[in-house]
Amino acid sequence: MESCNLYLTAGAKLAVSQPGKMEDPVASQTNPENILVMGIGNLLWADEGFGVRCVEHLSQNWAVPPNVHLLDGGTQGLYLLPFLEAADALIVFDAVDYGIEPGTMKLVEDDEVPAFMGAKKMSLHQTGFQEVIATAQLLGRCPDRLFLIGVQPVELEDFGGGLRPLTASRVQPSVQIAVEKLREWGVQVQPGQTVAHDLADPSLTRDAYEGGRPSEDVACRTGDDRFFPAKV
C-alpha cells in the first residue's frame, strides 16, 4: 500500500499529499491483536526527544487496553527486537530529517517506513532502528503493519536541552493521529491515563526534566550537570 503523506506545516496549516492512488482497505484484513506504540530518540538532545515525549503524552492523556503496549524505545537499537517480534502492528514516533520545513509532520506507512527511518540519519538510534526492522523482516517476525509519525526537528545541537516550542507543539496532534490509527485498528481508546511500566522514570518526564534545567545563560553547554558523576 502506498503511504498517504500528511503534513502539518510550521504555520499549522494541515494538508494531505497523496503520491498515488490509495488502495481501499482490505475488507478481509483483521484488526491486529497486539499493538506496540513506541517513541524513539534521546531526551538529552533537544528535539531528539520528540518520540519519547509523544508516547509519554499518550500515556498521560489516553487509556488504552492491555493489548496495546506503550514503550520508550530510547536509543536501544537491536534490544528492541523482542518487542517488535511480539507485535502485530507498530506505531512509532520519531524526529526524522525529511529535508523539509522544521516543525512539519509527515506520516509514512508499511513498506516505506524503513526507508524513511534511514534516509538521513541524525543519530545512531535511527541506524539501529532501521536494523531492527530489517532483522525482524529477515526472521519473518516483523509487525504486519507499520506506521511512522515523524516531525522535522528544529534543533538537535543542544545537549541537555528540551523540545523547541515548535516541535513541542507537534506532540499533541501526533498523539491524536496515533489515537485515530488505533481506533481504525479496532482499539477502544478513551480519555484518561495508562499505567505503562516501560516508559522513562518519572524524574525524566518532560515537566520534571525541562523544569529542572537551568536557563540557557547559565546551563552547561557541553552536557547536563545533573547527569555528570559526582565529584569526590
C-alpha positions in Angstrom: 0.0 0.0 0.0 1.3 3.5 -0.9 1.6 5.9 2.0 -0.5 8.9 2.5 1.8 11.7 3.5 0.2 14.1 5.9 1.9 17.4 6.5 1.4 19.9 9.3 3.4 23.0 8.4 5.1 25.4 10.7 2.0 27.7 10.2 -0.2 24.8 11.5 -1.9 24.5 8.1 -3.0 20.9 7.5 -2.5 19.4 4.1 -2.6 15.9 2.6 -0.3 14.8 -0.2 -1.1 11.6 -1.9 1.7 10.4 -4.2 -0.5 7.8 -5.8 -4.0 6.4 -5.7 -4.7 5.0 -2.3 -6.0 1.4 -2.1 -9.2 0.8 -0.3 -8.7 -1.1 3.0 -8.9 -4.8 2.5 -12.2 -5.9 3.9 -10.9 -9.3 4.9 -7.9 -7.9 6.8 -8.4 -8.5 10.5 -7.5 -6.0 13.2 -4.1 -6.5 14.9 -4.2 -8.3 18.3 -1.0 -7.0 19.8 0.0 -3.4 19.1 3.3 -1.7 20.1 3.3 2.1 20.4 6.8 3.3 20.7 8.7 6.5 20.9 12.4 6.5 20.0 15.1 9.1 20.4 17.3 10.7 23.0 15.9 13.1 25.6 19.2 14.7 26.1 19.4 16.2 22.6 16.6 18.8 22.3 14.2 17.7 19.6 15.7 14.2 19.5 13.4 13.5 22.4 10.2 14.2 20.4 9.3 10.5 20.0 9.7 9.7 23.7 7.7 12.8 24.7 4.9 11.6 22.4 4.5 8.2 24.0 4.7 9.9 27.4 1.9 12.3 26.4 -0.2 9.3 25.2 0.1 7.5 28.5 -0.8 10.6 30.5 -3.9 11.5 28.5 -5.3 8.4 27.0 -6.4 5.0 28.4 -5.6 2.0 26.1 -6.4 -1.7 26.7 -3.8 -4.3 27.7 -3.1 -5.4 24.1 -1.6 -2.0 23.4 2.0 -1.8 24.7 3.5 1.7 25.3 7.3 1.7 25.2 10.0 4.3 25.5 12.4 2.8 22.9 15.1 5.4 23.6 18.2 4.6 21.6 18.2 0.8 22.4 18.6 -0.4 18.8 18.6 -4.2 18.4 17.5 -4.6 22.0 14.0 -3.5 20.7 13.8 -6.6 18.5 11.8 -8.8 21.0 9.2 -6.1 21.3 8.7 -6.0 17.5 8.6 -9.8 17.3 5.7 -9.8 19.8 3.7 -7.2 17.9 1.2 -7.5 15.1 1.3 -3.7 14.4 3.6 -0.9 15.3 3.2 2.8 15.7 6.4 4.7 16.1 7.0 8.4 17.0 10.3 10.0 16.0 12.1 13.1 14.9 13.1 12.5 11.3 15.2 14.6 8.9 12.9 14.6 5.9 14.7 17.6 4.5 11.5 19.7 4.8 10.5 22.7 6.8 11.2 22.4 10.6 8.1 21.5 12.5 6.5 19.7 9.6 4.8 16.4 10.4 4.9 13.5 7.9 3.2 10.1 8.1 4.7 7.0 6.5 3.2 3.6 6.4 4.2 -0.1 6.0 6.9 -0.8 3.4 8.1 2.8 3.2 8.9 3.1 6.9 12.4 1.5 6.9 13.5 3.8 4.0 12.4 6.9 5.8 14.0 5.8 9.1 17.3 5.7 7.4 17.0 8.3 4.7 19.0 11.0 6.5 20.4 9.6 9.8 20.6 12.2 12.5 21.8 9.8 15.2 22.7 6.3 15.9 19.2 5.4 17.2 17.8 5.7 13.6 20.5 3.4 12.2 19.7 1.0 15.0 16.0 1.0 14.5 16.3 0.6 10.7 18.4 -2.5 11.5 15.8 -3.7 14.0 13.1 -3.6 11.3 15.4 -5.3 8.8 16.3 -8.1 11.2 12.7 -8.7 12.2 11.8 -8.9 8.5 14.6 -11.4 7.8 13.3 -13.5 10.7 9.7 -13.3 9.4 8.6 -11.7 12.7 8.1 -8.1 11.7 4.8 -6.5 12.5 2.3 -6.7 9.6 1.5 -3.0 9.9 4.0 -0.2 10.4 3.0 3.4 11.0 5.6 6.2 11.4 4.6 9.6 12.8 7.6 11.9 12.3 8.4 15.5 12.7 11.1 17.6 11.1 13.2 18.8 14.1 14.1 22.4 14.7 17.2 22.0 16.9 19.4 19.0 17.8 22.7 20.5 18.9 21.7 21.4 22.5 22.9 18.7 24.9 20.6 18.6 27.9 18.0 20.9 26.2 14.3 20.2 25.9 12.0 20.3 22.9 11.9 23.6 21.0 8.4 25.2 21.2 7.5 24.5 17.6 8.4 20.8 17.9 6.7 20.6 21.3 3.5 21.9 19.7 3.5 18.8 17.4 3.3 16.3 20.3 -0.4 16.6 20.9 -1.5 16.4 17.2 0.9 13.5 16.7 -0.7 11.6 19.6 -4.1 12.4 18.3 -3.1 10.8 14.9 -1.9 7.7 16.8 -5.2 7.6 18.7 -7.2 7.7 15.4 -5.0 5.0 13.9 -5.6 2.8 17.0 -9.3 3.3 16.6 -9.0 2.4 13.0 -7.5 -0.9 14.1 -10.4 -1.6 16.3 -8.9 -0.4 19.6 -11.1 1.2 22.3 -9.2 4.3 23.3 -10.7 6.7 25.8 -9.5 9.9 27.5 -7.7 9.0 30.7 -4.4 7.6 31.7 -2.5 4.4 31.0 -0.1 2.9 33.6 2.9 2.0 31.4 5.9 0.3 33.0 8.2 0.6 30.0 8.4 4.4 30.0 11.1 6.7 31.4 11.5 7.2 35.1 9.1 9.9 36.4 12.1 12.2 37.1 12.6 12.3 33.3 9.1 13.3 32.3 9.0 16.5 30.3 7.8 18.8 33.1 10.3 17.5 35.6 13.2 17.4 33.2 12.8 20.7 31.5 11.6 22.4 34.6 14.7 21.4 36.4 17.1 22.6 33.8 18.9 26.0 34.3 18.3 28.8 31.8 20.5 28.8 28.7 22.7 31.7 30.0 23.9 29.5 33.0 23.4 26.0 31.7 26.4 23.9 30.8 26.5 23.6 27.0 28.7 20.5 26.9 26.3 18.4 28.9 23.8 18.4 31.7 25.3 18.7 35.1 22.5 16.6 36.6 23.9 13.6 34.7 27.6 14.1 35.4 29.3 11.8 38.0 29.6 13.5 41.4 33.0 15.0 42.2 34.8 13.4 45.1 
